Amino acid sequence: MTEERRKKFKKLIKERNLVEIRDEFGSINTLDPNGEAGEVDERLELLKGEISENELYEKHNAELLPILPDEAQWTRSYFNKQKVKLFRNFSKERFEHVREVGKFIFPLNNSQNVNGLTTENKDSSIDTKTKIIVGVGIVLVIAFAISMS
């Protein structure tokens, strides 16, 4: 995480802005679905001692979209649907499940992530802010498509 992103995240923590903090995690799951970049873990570490799990996570709503324990049912489509539901129900169960499915669907050292952008080249010409904006845009389009169906 860049120093600028770290400062922004620390400010969100200080302000106890749970909505923006949750959105950060949702965006990161789009850009780094297998956790290779370590962005989620780094942010979780920054939260320790500042915001409790009880504050961060919402009560799990299984009716929104059930969590499928069978890896044979995990697809990109399922991963994307769970990410969208994470924005509506930021439960620990769903958050951890999205991370687990992301690691399964997009194994480490895979050359492409969910957006088709290369993950092997850390010196990408597209900056992190642009990637997050694109990722959030993709999630919003998916959410809109799901709500229309």
Backbone bond lengths (Angstrom), bond angles and torsions (degrees), N, CA, C in turn:
res aa  C-N    CA-C-N  psi(-1)  N-CA   C-N-CA  omega(-1)  CA-C   N-CA-C  phi
1 M - - - 1.443 - - 1.531 107.25 -
2 T 1.319 114.99 137.59 1.461 118.62 178.90 1.529 109.41 -70.79
3 E 1.295 115.71 161.45 1.472 120.51 179.15 1.529 110.23 -62.83
4 E 1.323 116.43 -37.62 1.467 120.62 178.72 1.527 111.08 -62.09
5 R 1.346 116.61 -44.82 1.468 121.03 178.78 1.527 110.75 -65.91
6 R 1.341 116.33 -38.56 1.463 120.47 178.86 1.534 110.19 -62.32
7 K 1.333 116.88 -44.39 1.471 120.83 179.43 1.527 110.71 -62.99
8 K 1.328 116.13 -42.24 1.463 119.85 179.52 1.525 110.24 -62.31
9 F 1.344 116.36 -43.71 1.453 119.83 -178.67 1.533 110.85 -66.38
10 K 1.327 116.75 -41.14 1.468 120.19 177.67 1.528 110.56 -62.12
11 K 1.330 116.77 -36.30 1.463 120.34 177.48 1.535 110.28 -64.77
12 L 1.330 116.45 -41.95 1.475 120.18 177.35 1.527 110.53 -60.80
13 I 1.326 115.95 -39.55 1.469 120.45 178.24 1.523 109.95 -64.18
14 K 1.331 115.61 -47.73 1.467 120.24 -179.11 1.533 110.83 -59.42
15 E 1.324 116.25 -39.53 1.470 121.68 179.41 1.531 112.33 -78.86
16 R 1.351 115.58 -8.89 1.464 122.59 -177.39 1.532 110.86 57.09
17 N 1.332 114.81 40.95 1.456 122.19 -178.46 1.533 109.07 -85.88
18 L 1.311 115.73 82.00 1.459 121.76 -174.19 1.523 112.98 -64.20
19 V 1.308 117.57 -34.81 1.469 120.36 179.82 1.529 109.87 -62.14
20 E 1.325 117.59 -48.71 1.468 121.38 -179.66 1.528 111.60 -68.32
21 I 1.318 116.63 -36.55 1.474 119.98 178.08 1.518 109.49 -62.71
22 R 1.319 117.11 -46.06 1.471 121.18 178.70 1.525 110.75 -62.91
23 D 1.333 116.56 -41.43 1.462 120.02 177.84 1.524 111.50 -60.62
24 E 1.331 116.76 -38.58 1.473 120.69 177.17 1.526 110.13 -57.90
25 F 1.317 116.73 -46.10 1.467 120.16 -179.76 1.528 110.98 -64.81
26 G 1.322 117.39 -40.64 1.461 120.35 178.02 1.517 112.16 -62.65
27 S 1.324 116.60 -41.45 1.461 120.99 178.80 1.522 111.42 -65.70
28 I 1.310 116.44 -40.90 1.467 120.46 -179.59 1.519 110.37 -64.31
29 N 1.328 117.15 -39.10 1.467 119.71 178.44 1.520 111.59 -62.43
30 T 1.326 117.47 -25.30 1.458 121.31 176.64 1.528 110.47 -76.70
31 L 1.322 116.60 -42.82 1.461 120.94 -175.54 1.518 113.88 -83.16
32 D 1.306 116.82 -28.23 1.466 121.50 -176.91 1.533 108.40 -133.71
33 P 1.335 116.89 65.86 1.461 119.98 -171.16 1.521 115.09 -63.24
34 N 1.327 118.04 -25.41 1.466 119.18 -179.19 1.520 112.52 -98.51
35 G 1.317 117.52 0.99 1.459 121.32 177.50 1.512 114.63 76.80
36 E 1.319 116.83 9.78 1.462 121.74 -175.68 1.534 112.57 -57.98
37 A 1.317 117.34 -37.97 1.455 120.90 -177.49 1.529 112.72 -77.34
38 G 1.334 117.65 -15.95 1.463 121.44 177.56 1.513 114.97 77.18
39 E 1.320 117.32 12.13 1.472 121.08 -176.91 1.531 112.55 -63.83
40 V 1.319 117.23 -41.34 1.469 120.41 -179.10 1.523 109.72 -65.64
41 D 1.324 116.31 -47.99 1.468 120.02 -179.11 1.524 111.81 -60.93
42 E 1.320 116.35 -39.33 1.466 119.76 179.55 1.521 111.14 -64.45
43 R 1.318 116.77 -41.32 1.468 120.07 179.16 1.539 110.98 -69.19
44 L 1.317 116.46 -39.51 1.463 119.06 177.36 1.527 110.44 -60.95
45 E 1.312 116.73 -38.14 1.470 121.44 178.16 1.534 110.41 -63.94
46 L 1.327 117.38 -40.63 1.468 121.09 178.65 1.532 111.96 -64.84
47 L 1.325 116.62 -29.66 1.468 120.89 -179.67 1.526 112.91 -74.29
48 K 1.337 116.94 -26.43 1.466 120.64 -175.36 1.523 111.01 -55.22
49 G 1.320 114.51 130.28 1.451 121.13 178.44 1.526 113.57 79.42
50 E 1.321 117.05 -6.27 1.466 121.03 -178.86 1.534 111.76 -108.32
51 I 1.328 115.04 -48.72 1.466 121.07 -179.69 1.520 107.29 -130.35
52 S 1.314 115.68 124.59 1.470 119.77 -177.04 1.526 110.86 -75.41
53 E 1.317 114.85 161.34 1.464 119.97 176.05 1.525 110.98 -60.60
54 N 1.329 116.65 -35.96 1.466 120.07 178.97 1.520 111.73 -61.91
55 E 1.339 116.12 -33.55 1.465 120.00 177.83 1.532 111.26 -77.53
56 L 1.325 116.21 -43.19 1.462 121.46 -173.62 1.524 112.04 -68.35
57 Y 1.327 116.09 -46.84 1.460 120.03 -172.58 1.521 111.57 -94.91
58 E 1.322 114.06 145.45 1.453 121.49 175.07 1.526 108.91 -92.88
59 K 1.329 116.22 164.51 1.466 120.40 175.24 1.525 107.87 -64.42
60 H 1.327 115.82 136.72 1.466 120.30 -177.14 1.517 111.20 -68.66
61 N 1.327 115.71 133.13 1.452 122.68 176.77 1.532 108.03 -112.79
62 A 1.315 116.79 93.33 1.465 122.19 -177.36 1.523 112.02 -68.09
63 E 1.321 117.66 -23.34 1.457 120.92 -179.19 1.524 111.65 -70.88
64 L 1.324 117.56 -26.05 1.458 122.00 -178.75 1.526 110.75 -60.01
65 L 1.301 116.70 -48.97 1.464 123.89 173.35 1.518 105.93 -165.43
66 P 1.309 116.70 113.46 1.463 119.24 -177.90 1.527 112.06 -60.53
67 I 1.325 115.15 147.29 1.457 122.14 175.78 1.521 107.44 -86.55
68 L 1.313 115.68 123.74 1.467 120.87 -179.39 1.525 109.22 -93.97
69 P 1.335 117.59 118.19 1.460 119.78 -178.28 1.534 113.65 -78.48
70 D 1.337 117.11 -16.64 1.463 121.85 -175.23 1.528 110.37 -84.66
71 E 1.330 117.19 112.67 1.465 122.32 -179.14 1.524 112.33 -57.58
72 A 1.321 118.04 -26.12 1.462 121.08 179.35 1.527 111.68 -63.26
73 Q 1.327 116.75 -20.21 1.467 121.63 179.84 1.523 112.95 -95.51
74 W 1.303 117.36 -1.48 1.457 121.21 -177.34 1.526 109.91 -84.47
75 T 1.316 115.86 117.28 1.462 123.05 178.72 1.522 108.79 -128.91
76 R 1.320 116.52 172.60 1.474 119.80 175.29 1.526 110.47 -60.04
77 S 1.317 115.66 -40.04 1.457 120.17 179.70 1.532 110.53 -61.87
78 Y 1.317 116.79 -45.82 1.464 121.09 178.22 1.527 110.44 -61.92
79 F 1.323 117.02 -43.39 1.466 122.20 178.03 1.531 109.87 -58.06
80 N 1.337 116.94 -47.97 1.466 120.74 -179.42 1.524 112.00 -63.41
81 K 1.325 117.19 -40.18 1.472 120.23 178.51 1.525 110.86 -64.24
82 Q 1.321 117.03 -41.49 1.474 119.92 179.15 1.530 110.63 -65.77
83 K 1.342 117.48 -38.10 1.473 120.22 177.80 1.518 110.88 -61.93
84 V 1.319 116.50 -42.55 1.462 120.61 178.81 1.527 109.88 -62.85
85 K 1.317 117.05 -44.00 1.465 120.89 -179.53 1.528 111.19 -67.05
86 L 1.322 116.55 -26.27 1.471 120.22 177.52 1.528 110.76 -61.78
87 F 1.324 117.16 -33.59 1.469 120.41 177.48 1.525 111.04 -68.35
88 R 1.330 117.62 -27.11 1.472 121.30 178.95 1.516 112.93 -92.05
89 N 1.332 116.27 -27.13 1.460 120.88 -178.27 1.528 108.70 -142.53
90 F 1.343 114.71 88.83 1.461 120.68 -176.82 1.527 109.54 -84.87
91 S 1.331 114.32 69.74 1.472 119.80 178.66 1.521 108.62 -92.04
92 K 1.324 115.77 155.63 1.468 120.02 178.15 1.521 109.75 -61.81
93 E 1.321 117.02 -40.25 1.466 121.02 -179.76 1.525 110.97 -59.59
94 R 1.318 116.58 -47.73 1.462 120.36 -178.03 1.534 110.65 -69.69
95 F 1.319 117.18 -41.87 1.465 122.03 179.47 1.529 110.73 -59.15
96 E 1.330 116.70 -49.56 1.472 120.56 179.82 1.528 110.91 -65.75
97 H 1.333 115.92 -36.31 1.458 119.86 179.71 1.537 110.68 -66.23
98 V 1.324 117.23 -43.21 1.466 120.66 177.92 1.524 109.95 -59.53
99 R 1.314 116.99 -41.23 1.472 119.95 177.96 1.527 110.88 -63.75
100 E 1.328 116.01 -42.70 1.465 120.64 -178.90 1.536 111.04 -65.62
101 V 1.324 116.80 -44.80 1.464 120.90 179.45 1.534 109.78 -65.20
102 G 1.337 117.38 -40.40 1.459 120.78 178.28 1.523 112.14 -59.23
103 K 1.322 116.07 -42.15 1.469 120.05 178.69 1.528 111.19 -66.84
104 F 1.335 116.20 -32.02 1.461 120.53 179.58 1.530 111.13 -74.48
105 I 1.327 116.76 -46.70 1.460 121.98 -176.00 1.534 111.59 -73.00
106 F 1.326 116.22 -36.72 1.464 121.94 -177.11 1.527 109.11 -121.46
107 P 1.321 117.87 77.63 1.472 120.50 -176.42 1.528 111.99 -58.36
108 L 1.339 116.01 154.67 1.458 121.12 177.34 1.512 110.34 -55.14
109 N 1.319 114.71 149.73 1.472 123.40 -178.81 1.524 112.58 66.79
110 N 1.328 116.78 13.03 1.447 120.17 171.60 1.521 106.29 -73.87
111 S 1.305 118.07 138.70 1.460 119.57 -173.88 1.520 113.60 -79.92
112 Q 1.335 118.18 -8.83 1.451 118.70 178.91 1.518 110.73 -134.50
113 N 1.331 115.26 142.53 1.448 118.97 175.06 1.520 109.15 -98.86
114 V 1.314 117.31 -168.85 1.454 122.48 -174.02 1.527 112.86 -59.54
115 N 1.332 118.79 -27.20 1.453 121.89 -178.71 1.518 112.48 -90.97
116 G 1.345 117.57 -1.14 1.443 120.36 -177.26 1.516 112.35 81.99
117 L 1.326 117.76 3.81 1.460 121.15 178.02 1.520 109.24 -82.96
118 T 1.301 116.94 147.26 1.464 120.10 -179.47 1.512 110.89 -70.91
119 T 1.332 115.64 136.39 1.453 119.80 176.74 1.511 111.20 -104.42
120 E 1.340 117.13 -16.00 1.458 119.47 -178.94 1.526 111.47 -72.12
121 N 1.319 117.15 -33.64 1.451 121.09 -177.29 1.518 109.28 -88.52
122 K 1.310 116.84 99.89 1.467 121.33 -177.83 1.524 111.18 -72.49
123 D 1.341 118.55 -16.77 1.461 122.29 -179.07 1.521 110.90 -98.04
124 S 1.312 116.63 40.80 1.453 122.05 -178.95 1.514 110.56 -59.30
125 S 1.327 116.06 146.73 1.462 119.72 179.82 1.523 111.73 -75.90
126 I 1.329 117.42 -12.68 1.463 121.14 177.55 1.519 107.88 -90.82
127 D 1.340 117.12 120.79 1.460 119.47 -177.54 1.522 111.62 -74.35
128 T 1.317 116.05 164.41 1.460 122.66 -175.22 1.520 112.11 -59.77
129 K 1.321 117.06 -40.87 1.462 120.86 -178.67 1.529 110.29 -60.55
130 T 1.322 116.44 -43.96 1.454 120.53 178.95 1.519 110.53 -63.57
131 K 1.327 116.87 -41.72 1.466 120.66 179.25 1.525 110.62 -62.11
132 I 1.321 116.98 -41.18 1.463 120.40 -179.90 1.523 110.15 -65.44
133 I 1.330 116.41 -42.14 1.464 120.05 178.63 1.526 110.25 -61.78
134 V 1.312 116.86 -45.23 1.461 121.29 178.08 1.534 110.01 -61.97
135 G 1.331 116.48 -44.59 1.462 121.11 -179.96 1.511 112.41 -61.00
136 V 1.326 116.58 -45.28 1.465 120.27 178.82 1.522 109.68 -63.74
137 G 1.328 116.33 -39.61 1.460 120.33 177.48 1.513 111.88 -59.74
138 I 1.317 116.32 -43.60 1.464 121.30 178.90 1.521 110.46 -61.91
139 V 1.333 116.34 -44.82 1.468 120.45 179.73 1.522 110.26 -62.32
140 L 1.337 117.59 -41.58 1.462 120.27 179.52 1.522 111.42 -64.76
141 V 1.329 117.69 -39.66 1.462 120.88 178.00 1.531 109.99 -63.64
142 I 1.320 116.35 -43.37 1.469 120.38 178.64 1.517 110.10 -62.97
143 A 1.337 116.40 -44.58 1.468 120.54 179.21 1.519 111.22 -60.07
144 F 1.325 115.99 -42.62 1.464 120.29 178.73 1.524 110.55 -63.53
145 A 1.344 116.96 -44.65 1.456 120.96 -179.83 1.524 111.18 -61.77
146 I 1.334 116.77 -40.68 1.458 120.50 179.65 1.523 110.42 -67.05
147 S 1.334 116.40 -40.43 1.472 119.29 -178.23 1.529 111.59 -68.30
148 M 1.332 117.01 -24.46 1.466 120.82 179.83 1.514 112.03 -83.04
149 S 1.358 116.44 -16.11 1.475 118.37 -177.92 1.498 112.92 -90.74
